[in-house]
Amino acid sequence: LNISGKAQRAPDGSPSYTCETAAYFRKLHVERMMKEFDKQTTESGLSSENDDTTVMFPFRAYFQVEHVTLKEAREHFATLESIFSELSEYRPFELLRSQRQRADYLITKQARVVAMTCTHAAIARSNLIELGFEYDNIVMEESGQMMEIETFIPMLLQKGSSDDTVSGRSRLKRLCMLGDHNQLPPVVKNTSFSKYSNLDQSMFTRLIRLGVPYIQLDKQGRARPEIMRLYSWRYENLGNLNHVVESTGYQLANPGFVHTFQAINVLDFQGKGESTPTPYYYQNLGEAEYAVALFQYMVLIGYPPEKISILTTYNGQKELIADI
């Protein structure tokens, strides 16, 4: 802006221009020039948007303009205000040196949406309460797979009546739980706790069973109707979205396959079925060979490899398929 000149460095090597010095520069120079411009235009009787203010405009070199109307001058001033306003938002990062401090500042002062897992919420709770973290709304995704105790944790990430606080209450206003209680329940590896203590029942499922009002989606849009019928028995009055029935892509046959879906029983391969080279490391060579052969067949007849997914429930089988 004809004053700052070429960027230099201080004797210790640190930048001589910071967000703090930018604020001083704005106050002492930029704002002074803007006020002088306003004074000159007023004294000259310039009020129309198309009036020529080229001679009076102080930032011609910075914006690289040769002709400036009063309207354009105001727009350039607004651009400068936006630049310095953004710099003022960066200033805390000059004072906060560590990544942890900067992250805490963003979470408590800037972030409008904070996403985390229930596990991380439990780990970070004490730090968030110490920072004075506050929020009004919680959206829980996959609530049907959360244990009840896990569901409570995100609700307690800000000071409440049980914490040492001035307000003595939480500002949480609403909780939105999303999930599917017809799918997998929470994972509890201890069978006794799971079955006899009902730990495999999520709060989401409990509330639905107790009759709490809820909204259930009754249309699916990801599978062909004939595939949908495989699992429609789990859902009451499950139907299809229009595009699943009407779209050409869902109506055409899958080239190279007689049926839309097939269940194939792979017999023991070379006299060997499922094996466990190490505990809980399950593998089945015959099924892996069949899956890879089917993948190769699909690629050879024209299916793009990136459009094919091979799903397996065991890490051992996944490694075996990758090796083949």
Secondary structure as a PSIPRED ss2 file (coil, helix, strand):
# PSIPRED VFORMAT (PSIPRED V4.0)

   1 L C   1.000  0.000  0.000
   2 N C   1.000  0.000  0.000
   3 I C   1.000  0.000  0.000
   4 S C   1.000  0.000  0.000
   5 G C   1.000  0.000  0.000
   6 K C   1.000  0.000  0.000
   7 A C   1.000  0.000  0.000
   8 Q C   1.000  0.000  0.000
   9 R E   0.000  0.000  1.000
  10 A C   1.000  0.000  0.000
  11 P C   1.000  0.000  0.000
  12 D C   1.000  0.000  0.000
  13 G C   1.000  0.000  0.000
  14 S C   1.000  0.000  0.000
  15 P E   0.000  0.000  1.000
  16 S C   1.000  0.000  0.000
  17 Y C   1.000  0.000  0.000
  18 T C   1.000  0.000  0.000
  19 C H   0.000  1.000  0.000
  20 E H   0.000  1.000  0.000
  21 T H   0.000  1.000  0.000
  22 A H   0.000  1.000  0.000
  23 A H   0.000  1.000  0.000
  24 Y H   0.000  1.000  0.000
  25 F H   0.000  1.000  0.000
  26 R H   0.000  1.000  0.000
  27 K H   0.000  1.000  0.000
  28 L H   0.000  1.000  0.000
  29 H H   0.000  1.000  0.000
  30 V H   0.000  1.000  0.000
  31 E H   0.000  1.000  0.000
  32 R H   0.000  1.000  0.000
  33 M H   0.000  1.000  0.000
  34 M H   0.000  1.000  0.000
  35 K H   0.000  1.000  0.000
  36 E H   0.000  1.000  0.000
  37 F H   0.000  1.000  0.000
  38 D H   0.000  1.000  0.000
  39 K H   0.000  1.000  0.000
  40 Q H   0.000  1.000  0.000
  41 T H   0.000  1.000  0.000
  42 T H   0.000  1.000  0.000
  43 E H   0.000  1.000  0.000
  44 S C   1.000  0.000  0.000
  45 G C   1.000  0.000  0.000
  46 L C   1.000  0.000  0.000
  47 S C   1.000  0.000  0.000
  48 S C   1.000  0.000  0.000
  49 E C   1.000  0.000  0.000
  50 N C   1.000  0.000  0.000
  51 D C   1.000  0.000  0.000
  52 D E   0.000  0.000  1.000
  53 T C   1.000  0.000  0.000
  54 T C   1.000  0.000  0.000
  55 V C   1.000  0.000  0.000
  56 M C   1.000  0.000  0.000
  57 F C   1.000  0.000  0.000
  58 P C   1.000  0.000  0.000
  59 F C   1.000  0.000  0.000
  60 R H   0.000  1.000  0.000
  61 A H   0.000  1.000  0.000
  62 Y H   0.000  1.000  0.000
  63 F H   0.000  1.000  0.000
  64 Q C   1.000  0.000  0.000
  65 V C   1.000  0.000  0.000
  66 E C   1.000  0.000  0.000
  67 H C   1.000  0.000  0.000
  68 V C   1.000  0.000  0.000
  69 T E   0.000  0.000  1.000
  70 L H   0.000  1.000  0.000
  71 K H   0.000  1.000  0.000
  72 E H   0.000  1.000  0.000
  73 A H   0.000  1.000  0.000
  74 R H   0.000  1.000  0.000
  75 E H   0.000  1.000  0.000
  76 H H   0.000  1.000  0.000
  77 F H   0.000  1.000  0.000
  78 A H   0.000  1.000  0.000
  79 T H   0.000  1.000  0.000
  80 L H   0.000  1.000  0.000
  81 E H   0.000  1.000  0.000
  82 S H   0.000  1.000  0.000
  83 I H   0.000  1.000  0.000
  84 F H   0.000  1.000  0.000
  85 S H   0.000  1.000  0.000
  86 E H   0.000  1.000  0.000
  87 L H   0.000  1.000  0.000
  88 S H   0.000  1.000  0.000
  89 E H   0.000  1.000  0.000
  90 Y H   0.000  1.000  0.000
  91 R H   0.000  1.000  0.000
  92 P H   0.000  1.000  0.000
  93 F H   0.000  1.000  0.000
  94 E H   0.000  1.000  0.000
  95 L H   0.000  1.000  0.000
  96 L C   1.000  0.000  0.000
  97 R C   1.000  0.000  0.000
  98 S C   1.000  0.000  0.000
  99 Q H   0.000  1.000  0.000
 100 R H   0.000  1.000  0.000
 101 Q H   0.000  1.000  0.000
 102 R H   0.000  1.000  0.000
 103 A H   0.000  1.000  0.000
 104 D H   0.000  1.000  0.000
 105 Y H   0.000  1.000  0.000
 106 L H   0.000  1.000  0.000
 107 I H   0.000  1.000  0.000
 108 T H   0.000  1.000  0.000
 109 K H   0.000  1.000  0.000
 110 Q H   0.000  1.000  0.000
 111 A C   1.000  0.000  0.000
 112 R C   1.000  0.000  0.000
 113 V C   1.000  0.000  0.000
 114 V C   1.000  0.000  0.000
 115 A C   1.000  0.000  0.000
 116 M C   1.000  0.000  0.000
 117 T C   1.000  0.000  0.000
 118 C H   0.000  1.000  0.000
 119 T H   0.000  1.000  0.000
 120 H H   0.000  1.000  0.000
 121 A H   0.000  1.000  0.000
 122 A H   0.000  1.000  0.000
 123 I H   0.000  1.000  0.000
 124 A H   0.000  1.000  0.000
 125 R H   0.000  1.000  0.000
 126 S H   0.000  1.000  0.000
 127 N H   0.000  1.000  0.000
 128 L H   0.000  1.000  0.000
 129 I H   0.000  1.000  0.000
 130 E H   0.000  1.000  0.000
 131 L H   0.000  1.000  0.000
 132 G C   1.000  0.000  0.000
 133 F C   1.000  0.000  0.000
 134 E C   1.000  0.000  0.000
 135 Y C   1.000  0.000  0.000
 136 D C   1.000  0.000  0.000
 137 N E   0.000  0.000  1.000
 138 I E   0.000  0.000  1.000
 139 V E   0.000  0.000  1.000
 140 M E   0.000  0.000  1.000
 141 E C   1.000  0.000  0.000
 142 E C   1.000  0.000  0.000
 143 S H   0.000  1.000  0.000
 144 G H   0.000  1.000  0.000
 145 Q H   0.000  1.000  0.000
 146 M C   1.000  0.000  0.000
 147 M C   1.000  0.000  0.000
 148 E H   0.000  1.000  0.000
 149 I H   0.000  1.000  0.000
 150 E H   0.000  1.000  0.000
 151 T H   0.000  1.000  0.000
 152 F H   0.000  1.000  0.000
 153 I H   0.000  1.000  0.000
 154 P H   0.000  1.000  0.000
 155 M H   0.000  1.000  0.000
 156 L H   0.000  1.000  0.000
 157 L C   1.000  0.000  0.000
 158 Q C   1.000  0.000  0.000
 159 K C   1.000  0.000  0.000
 160 G C   1.000  0.000  0.000
 161 S C   1.000  0.000  0.000
 162 S C   1.000  0.000  0.000
 163 D C   1.000  0.000  0.000
 164 D C   1.000  0.000  0.000
 165 T C   1.000  0.000  0.000
 166 V C   1.000  0.000  0.000
 167 S C   1.000  0.000  0.000
 168 G C   1.000  0.000  0.000
 169 R C   1.000  0.000  0.000
 170 S C   1.000  0.000  0.000
 171 R C   1.000  0.000  0.000
 172 L C   1.000  0.000  0.000
 173 K C   1.000  0.000  0.000
 174 R E   0.000  0.000  1.000
 175 L E   0.000  0.000  1.000
 176 C E   0.000  0.000  1.000
 177 M E   0.000  0.000  1.000
 178 L C   1.000  0.000  0.000
 179 G C   1.000  0.000  0.000
 180 D C   1.000  0.000  0.000
 181 H C   1.000  0.000  0.000
 182 N C   1.000  0.000  0.000
 183 Q C   1.000  0.000  0.000
 184 L C   1.000  0.000  0.000
 185 P C   1.000  0.000  0.000
 186 P C   1.000  0.000  0.000
 187 V C   1.000  0.000  0.000
 188 V C   1.000  0.000  0.000
 189 K C   1.000  0.000  0.000
 190 N C   1.000  0.000  0.000
 191 T H   0.000  1.000  0.000
 192 S H   0.000  1.000  0.000
 193 F H   0.000  1.000  0.000
 194 S H   0.000  1.000  0.000
 195 K H   0.000  1.000  0.000
 196 Y H   0.000  1.000  0.000
 197 S C   1.000  0.000  0.000
 198 N C   1.000  0.000  0.000
 199 L C   1.000  0.000  0.000
 200 D C   1.000  0.000  0.000
 201 Q C   1.000  0.000  0.000
 202 S C   1.000  0.000  0.000
 203 M H   0.000  1.000  0.000
 204 F H   0.000  1.000  0.000
 205 T H   0.000  1.000  0.000
 206 R H   0.000  1.000  0.000
 207 L H   0.000  1.000  0.000
 208 I H   0.000  1.000  0.000
 209 R H   0.000  1.000  0.000
 210 L C   1.000  0.000  0.000
 211 G C   1.000  0.000  0.000
 212 V C   1.000  0.000  0.000
 213 P C   1.000  0.000  0.000
 214 Y C   1.000  0.000  0.000
 215 I C   1.000  0.000  0.000
 216 Q C   1.000  0.000  0.000
 217 L C   1.000  0.000  0.000
 218 D C   1.000  0.000  0.000
 219 K E   0.000  0.000  1.000
 220 Q E   0.000  0.000  1.000
 221 G C   1.000  0.000  0.000
 222 R C   1.000  0.000  0.000
 223 A C   1.000  0.000  0.000
 224 R C   1.000  0.000  0.000
 225 P H   0.000  1.000  0.000
 226 E H   0.000  1.000  0.000
 227 I H   0.000  1.000  0.000
 228 M H   0.000  1.000  0.000
 229 R C   1.000  0.000  0.000
 230 L C   1.000  0.000  0.000
 231 Y C   1.000  0.000  0.000
 232 S H   0.000  1.000  0.000
 233 W H   0.000  1.000  0.000
 234 R H   0.000  1.000  0.000
 235 Y C   1.000  0.000  0.000
 236 E C   1.000  0.000  0.000
 237 N C   1.000  0.000  0.000
 238 L C   1.000  0.000  0.000
 239 G E   0.000  0.000  1.000
 240 N E   0.000  0.000  1.000
 241 L C   1.000  0.000  0.000
 242 N H   0.000  1.000  0.000
 243 H H   0.000  1.000  0.000
 244 V H   0.000  1.000  0.000
 245 V H   0.000  1.000  0.000
 246 E H   0.000  1.000  0.000
 247 S C   1.000  0.000  0.000
 248 T H   0.000  1.000  0.000
 249 G H   0.000  1.000  0.000
 250 Y H   0.000  1.000  0.000
 251 Q H   0.000  1.000  0.000
 252 L C   1.000  0.000  0.000
 253 A C   1.000  0.000  0.000
 254 N C   1.000  0.000  0.000
 255 P C   1.000  0.000  0.000
 256 G C   1.000  0.000  0.000
 257 F C   1.000  0.000  0.000
 258 V C   1.000  0.000  0.000
 259 H C   1.000  0.000  0.000
 260 T C   1.000  0.000  0.000
 261 F C   1.000  0.000  0.000
 262 Q C   1.000  0.000  0.000
 263 A C   1.000  0.000  0.000
 264 I C   1.000  0.000  0.000
 265 N C   1.000  0.000  0.000
 266 V C   1.000  0.000  0.000
 267 L C   1.000  0.000  0.000
 268 D C   1.000  0.000  0.000
 269 F E   0.000  0.000  1.000
 270 Q C   1.000  0.000  0.000
 271 G C   1.000  0.000  0.000
 272 K E   0.000  0.000  1.000
 273 G C   1.000  0.000  0.000
 274 E E   0.000  0.000  1.000
 275 S E   0.000  0.000  1.000
 276 T E   0.000  0.000  1.000
 277 P E   0.000  0.000  1.000
 278 T E   0.000  0.000  1.000
 279 P C   1.000  0.000  0.000
 280 Y C   1.000  0.000  0.000
 281 Y E   0.000  0.000  1.000
 282 Y E   0.000  0.000  1.000
 283 Q E   0.000  0.000  1.000
 284 N E   0.000  0.000  1.000
 285 L H   0.000  1.000  0.000
 286 G H   0.000  1.000  0.000
 287 E H   0.000  1.000  0.000
 288 A H   0.000  1.000  0.000
 289 E H   0.000  1.000  0.000
 290 Y H   0.000  1.000  0.000
 291 A H   0.000  1.000  0.000
 292 V H   0.000  1.000  0.000
 293 A H   0.000  1.000  0.000
 294 L H   0.000  1.000  0.000
 295 F H   0.000  1.000  0.000
 296 Q H   0.000  1.000  0.000
 297 Y H   0.000  1.000  0.000
 298 M H   0.000  1.000  0.000
 299 V H   0.000  1.000  0.000
 300 L H   0.000  1.000  0.000
 301 I C   1.000  0.000  0.000
 302 G C   1.000  0.000  0.000
 303 Y C   1.000  0.000  0.000
 304 P C   1.000  0.000  0.000
 305 P H   0.000  1.000  0.000
 306 E H   0.000  1.000  0.000
 307 K H   0.000  1.000  0.000
 308 I C   1.000  0.000  0.000
 309 S C   1.000  0.000  0.000
 310 I C   1.000  0.000  0.000
 311 L C   1.000  0.000  0.000
 312 T C   1.000  0.000  0.000
 313 T C   1.000  0.000  0.000
 314 Y C   1.000  0.000  0.000
 315 N H   0.000  1.000  0.000
 316 G H   0.000  1.000  0.000
 317 Q H   0.000  1.000  0.000
 318 K H   0.000  1.000  0.000
 319 E H   0.000  1.000  0.000
 320 L H   0.000  1.000  0.000
 321 I H   0.000  1.000  0.000
 322 A H   0.000  1.000  0.000
 323 D H   0.000  1.000  0.000
 324 I C   1.000  0.000  0.000
